[in-house]
Amino acid sequence: MPKTKKEFEAMLAKRMGTTEKEAAAWVDAYTESLIDVFKTGAGVTITGLGGFYCEARRNGVAFKFNPSQRIRKVLGWSSTYKGD
């Protein structure tokens, strides 16, 4: 079952040692910044998480996510990740 935004903000606040209000501001800023990048047609690569990008297609735009090796390992997919 997916986490709600509120649940994610609570997890982030705990990890950062801050308030849920502060974590919510970070989540909102992060989300809006990603959207701004995607509006330009560019992608974003976040080390440890993966790459997000838009691909132009004949019938519109496809949004793609290429998970990092670390995520692939966590999910049990083939990976060369040696950490953890």
C-alpha positions in Angstrom: 0.0 0.0 0.0 1.5 3.4 -1.0 2.3 6.0 1.6 0.4 9.2 1.7 2.1 12.5 1.4 1.4 13.1 5.1 2.9 9.7 6.0 6.0 10.4 3.9 6.4 13.9 5.5 6.2 12.3 8.9 9.0 9.8 8.0 11.1 12.6 6.5 10.6 14.8 9.6 11.7 12.0 11.9 14.8 11.2 9.8 15.7 14.9 9.6 15.0 15.6 13.2 12.6 18.4 12.3 8.9 19.2 12.4 6.4 17.7 10.0 5.6 21.3 8.9 9.2 21.8 7.9 9.4 18.4 6.1 6.2 19.3 4.3 7.8 22.5 3.0 10.8 20.5 1.8 8.5 18.0 0.0 6.5 20.7 -1.7 9.7 22.6 -2.8 11.2 19.4 -4.1 8.1 18.4 -6.0 7.7 21.9 -7.5 11.3 22.0 -8.5 11.1 18.6 -10.3 7.9 19.8 -12.1 9.8 22.9 -13.2 12.5 20.7 -14.7 10.1 18.4 -16.4 8.2 21.4 -18.0 11.5 22.2 -19.8 11.6 18.7 -21.2 14.8 17.9 -19.2 15.3 15.1 -16.8 16.8 14.8 -13.3 19.2 12.2 -12.0 19.3 11.8 -8.2 22.2 9.7 -7.0 21.0 6.7 -5.0 17.5 7.0 -6.3 17.6 7.1 -10.1 16.8 9.1 -13.2 13.5 10.7 -14.1 12.9 12.0 -17.6 10.4 12.8 -20.2 10.5 11.2 -23.7 8.7 12.7 -26.7 6.6 10.2 -28.6 4.3 10.5 -31.6 1.2 10.3 -29.3 2.5 12.6 -26.6 5.1 12.4 -23.8 6.1 9.4 -21.8 7.5 9.9 -18.3 10.2 7.4 -17.4 12.0 6.4 -14.2 15.3 4.5 -14.3 16.0 3.2 -10.8 19.5 3.4 -9.4 21.5 0.3 -8.7 20.8 0.7 -5.0 17.0 0.7 -5.7 17.4 -2.3 -8.0 19.1 -4.2 -5.3 16.4 -3.4 -2.7 13.8 -4.6 -5.1 15.6 -7.8 -5.9 16.3 -6.8 -9.5 19.7 -7.5 -11.1 22.2 -5.1 -9.7 25.9 -4.4 -9.4 25.4 -2.3 -6.3 27.9 -3.2 -3.5 26.8 -0.9 -0.7 24.7 -1.6 2.4 
